[in-house]
């Protein structure tokens, strides 16, 4: 992914609106492309992931929430921004809590808020990709130890929970710190906070 011109996809079954949003983003140094059909984007997404996706909520065959759930399986580090002409409080809450959205925007879109949301989303995506790269080399057992350590459990408690010796947990912790480049528990917690 080119960090200079971050890739952003716009998904809306209104061709004019999708193209207008993509042009606006291109004018502000994003590499944006619009799609009428979320299924079409899913078909080509794997080899061409984006930093951010701006998607309509209400579309014909696959709504924005269903689309977000499917794309999130393919790419947990893509930022998703929802937009709708029919906002509801329930959908706004669900967009963040259930579907991992960065923002929920009401149409007609406020350009400044859209640009701020996309910038925030791109930044989140970059940090998330870095976090995933740093933890990708952890073994399954190291990942278990990592997850428990960042929850604040001591080596002794982690050892009891995983039925390991405290020395084994210490060895795993040293390996985790080495593999992630962290210099201690505080940095491991910060690394995990992007989840």
N, C-alpha and C positions, 0 to 999 in steps of 0.2 A: 504494500500500500504506500503510495506516494504521500509523504508527510507534508510536502509543499502545497499540493492541491488535493486535500482529502476527498475521497470518493463518497458521494451522498446519492442515495436513490430516493426518488419521490414516487409514491404509489397512490394513484387516485383514478377512479373510473371516469372522472371528468377530464378529458384530454387537455382542454384549454388551461384549466387550473394547474394540472400537473406540470405542463410545459412552462407555465408562467413562474411557478415556484422554482423549477429547475433553472430557468434563466436568471432569476434573482440570485440564486445561490452561486451560479457561475460568475456573475458580476462581482461577487464578494469572495473570490479566490477558492471556491469549492469546485470540484469536478462533479457536476450533478447531471443525472439522467433520469427522465421520467418514464414510468411504466403505467399502462392502463390496467394491466392484469397482474395481480400478485402471484398467481401461479406461474406465469411466464418468468417473473423475477426469480422465483424459487428454482426453476429449471436451470437457470444460468448462474445462480449465485455462488456455488461452491468454488469455481475457478476465479471468480471476480468479486470477492467480498468487499463490503463497504465499511467505512468508519461509522456511518449514520444512515438510518432510513427514516424518512418522513412519510407516514402512511395515513390515509383516510381510515376512519373507523367503519363507516357504512359503505360496503361495496357489494356487488352482486353475488358472485358465487362463494367467495371467501372473504369474510370480514377482516378488518384490521387486526383484531385481537387474535383470531385464528391464524392469520398470517404471521403475526409476531411470535406466537408460540412455535410455529414451524420453523421460522428462520432462526430463532434462538437456539433450537436444537442443533442446527447446522453451524452456528457462530455465536457462542456465548459472549463475545466481545463487541458485538455491534450495538451501537446506541440506537434506540427506537423512540421516535417522537410521533405521537398520535395527533391527528387533527380531525375536527368534525364540525358540521353545520348544525348538529343537533346535540349540544352538550347536556350531560346529566351529571349530577354529583356522583352517582354510583359508578358510571363509566370512568369518570376522572379518577376515582379511588382505585378501581380495578386496573386502569391503565398502568398505574405505578406498582401497586401491590401484587397483582396477579400476573401481569404481563411484562413487567420490567421496563416500563417506559421512563424516559427522562423527563418528558413534559407532555401536556395535554392541551392543545391549542384549539381555540374556537375560530371558525370561519365566519366572516372574512378574516384572514390572517393579519395580524399586526406584524409588519415587516421586521421591526426592531426586536420584537420578542422571538420571532422565528429565527432570526440570525443569531441571537444570543443562545437560544436552545440548541441550535445546530453546533455552534462553537463549543458549548458545554458538552454536548454529546460526543463530538470528535475528541475532545480532551479526555473524557471518560474512557472512550474506546482505546485510545493510545495507552493509557495507564493500565487498563484491563488486559490488553494484549501483552504488555510488559510483564504483568503479574503472572499471567498464564505461562509465558515463556520461562519465567524464573521458577515456577513450581512444576513444570511439565516433566522434569527429570526425576521427581521424587518417586520412589517405589510405592506400591500400595500401602505397605506398612508405615513408611515414612509419612505418607499423606495422613494416615490415621493419627500418628503421633503429632504431626503439625496441627491438625484440626483441634486436637484436645489441648495442646499447649497454648494456642492462641485464644482459647476459651478461658485461659487463666489457671488451668490445672497444673499442679506441681509435677515434677518428674515422678515422685513417689505415687501420686494419685493416678497419673497416666499409666504407670507400670501395673498398678492394681486393676485398673479398668481393662487393660489389654492383656492381662495375665502374662506380663513380662517382668524381668528383673529390672530394678532401677538402673543398673549398669547398662543394660541393653537400651533402655530409653535414653540414657545419656549419650550413648553411641549414635542412636538415631538422631537425636537433637543436634549433635556435632555435624553429622552428615547433612542434615537439613540446612543448617546455617551455612555450611560450605557450598552446597548446591545452589542456594538462593542468593548468596552474596550478602546476606544480612549480617549485621554485627552483633546481634543479640535478640532477645525476646521482643523488645519494643518494635524493632524493624519487622519482625515476623508478624506481629499483630497488625502493623500498618499495611503490610503486604496482603494479609488476609482480609482487610477491611473493604477491599474492592469487590468482594463477593456479594 
